[in-house]
Amino acid sequence: MKIKKLKGGNMDIDLTSGDKTPWKQTRCPRNEKEGTKNHKCAVKNTSICDYFCGIEYLDTVLCSYPHKNPNNKS
């Protein structure tokens, strides 16, 4: 299984780096495929995408899309 690393991810949460991100945010692969901006990796106090596999330092989201999330046991 390949896990993608999305720089800055597509999150609606407070990033560790705040407004000082030295990189361009990676687009969500699910949004890319569907041609939308509807999906978020994580939304603070609300939800986490089914493909969200965690966060690495510094604000890098681990994403399993389009494969089943190995961390989701349900």
C-alpha positions in Angstrom: 0.0 0.0 0.0 1.3 3.4 -0.9 0.7 6.3 1.4 0.9 9.7 -0.1 2.5 12.7 1.7 0.6 15.9 1.2 2.6 19.0 2.2 0.3 21.2 4.3 -2.5 18.8 3.4 -6.0 20.0 2.9 -6.9 20.7 6.5 -9.1 23.1 8.2 -7.1 23.0 11.4 -4.3 25.1 12.9 -1.1 24.2 11.2 2.1 24.0 13.3 3.7 26.5 10.9 0.9 29.0 11.1 0.9 31.5 8.2 4.6 30.9 7.6 4.4 27.8 5.3 7.4 27.9 3.0 5.7 25.5 0.5 2.6 25.4 -1.7 -0.1 23.2 -0.2 -0.6 19.9 -2.0 -4.1 19.5 -3.4 -6.2 16.6 -2.1 -6.0 13.7 -4.6 -9.7 12.9 -4.1 -10.6 16.5 -5.0 -8.3 16.3 -8.0 -10.0 13.2 -9.3 -13.5 14.6 -8.7 -12.8 18.1 -9.8 -14.0 19.6 -6.5 -12.8 21.4 -3.4 -15.3 19.7 -1.1 -13.0 17.2 0.6 -10.8 18.1 3.6 -8.2 15.8 5.3 -9.3 17.0 8.7 -11.6 19.6 10.0 -10.9 20.9 13.6 -13.4 19.4 16.1 -15.6 18.0 13.3 -14.3 15.2 11.2 -11.4 13.3 9.6 -11.4 11.9 6.1 -11.6 8.1 5.7 -8.3 8.2 3.9 -6.5 10.3 6.6 -3.6 8.2 8.0 -2.0 10.8 10.3 0.3 13.8 10.3 4.1 14.0 10.1 6.1 16.9 11.2 5.9 19.7 9.8 2.3 19.8 8.6 2.5 16.8 6.2 -0.7 14.8 5.9 -0.5 11.0 5.3 -3.2 10.0 2.8 -4.1 6.5 1.5 -6.5 7.7 -1.3 -7.7 5.8 -3.3 -6.8 2.8 -1.3 -8.4 1.6 2.0 -6.9 3.2 5.0 -4.7 0.6 6.8 -5.4 2.5 10.2 -9.2 2.2 9.8 -10.2 -1.2 11.3 -14.0 -0.8 10.7 
